[in-house]
Amino acid sequence: MTSDTSVTVRVPAKVNVQLAVGGARPDGFHDLANVFLAVGLYDEVTVSEADAFELTCTGPGSDQVPLDRTNLAARAAYALAARHGLGEPTIRIHIAKDIPVAGGMAGGSADAAGALVACDALWGTNASREELLDICAELGSDVPFSLVGGAALGTGRGEKLELLDVGGEFWWVFAAADGGLSTPAVYREFDRLSPDAPDPVAAPALLEALRTGDVEALAATVTNDLQPAALSLFPSLKDTLDAGTSAGALAALVSGSGPTTAFLAADEASARRVAAGLAEAGVCRTARVAPSPAPGATLL
Ligand code: C5P
C-alpha cells in the first residue's frame, strides 16, 4: 500500500543470458537480440513530496551516482510530470543502492523504472502500462525491462520486449569489479573488434533452456557478444571469469557491458561455494549470490 506522502518501489538488476549484437545503425545504436533475466539484487527508490526537486543516494558505489537532473531516475520523474502537465516536480527521490553501479546490471535503468512507478503512484497519474513502457523506452534501452522483470527478449536497441516463460529457478553469483566500464566505450570497442557483425538472432536452444528451467542447457548456451570488447578494455576480468569456473560455476560471462561478471551455478549451495571461491581468490570487490527470475518494479 502507498501513503499520500511517500512511495517506495523495489527494482531488480538484470543479467543478459544472451546478448547478440549487430553492426552500428545510422543512429549510433546497435540492433540486439537481448535475452534479459531479472535477478534478485534490488535497488529501492523512494519518492516523497518536498519543497523543491532533490535527489539522494546511499549504498555501495553511491558516490559515483549523479545527483542532478542527468540521473535517469530524475529524468523519469520529469518525463512523467511533463506528459501530465504537472510542471516542475517538487519531490525528493531517494535511491537505496544495492545493484553494482556502472556494472552492466542495469542499475541506473532500474532506478528510472522505480522512480517512474513511484511518481505515478504518488501523483495519482494512473498511467497505463503502455504509457509507462513508452516513457521507459525514451529513457534508455534497458529501462522497459527493469519495469517488467521476469525474462524477456529485447529486440531493436533492446527496448522492444517479448516476455519469456521461465520454467525454474536459476542461481547466480555476481562479482563486482573495482572500477566501471562505460557502455558507449564498450560498444565502440565492439565495433572495432567486429566490423562485420551479422544480424543478431535469439538462440532457440537458449530460449528452450529458460522455458524448461534446465540449468545445464542454459549454461551451455549463454553468450555475450560484448564480452571480447569488455575484456579488451578490462583485461583482468579474464582472471575473475577463470576463478569462478575453477570454483565450480557451470558458466562464466561478463554481465552486459561489464565489468560485473556473472556465474551460473547448479543450485544455491553451489552458488555459495562459487562466491566463496571468488572472494578467496581476491579477483573481485564483492561476490553476491542471487536467484532468478525476479519480479519487475514493485510497489512496497
Ligand atoms: O540506451 P542507453 O542509454 O542505455 O544506451 C547507452 C549507450 O549504449 C548508447 O549511447 C550507445 O552508445 C550504446 N548502445 C548501443 N546499442 C544499443 C544499446 C546501447 O550502441 N542497443
Residues whose N, C-alpha, C, O or C-beta is under 5 A from the ligand:
A	BS01	C5P	G28 F29 H30 L32 L139 G140 S141 D142 G156 R157 G158 T183 P184 Y187
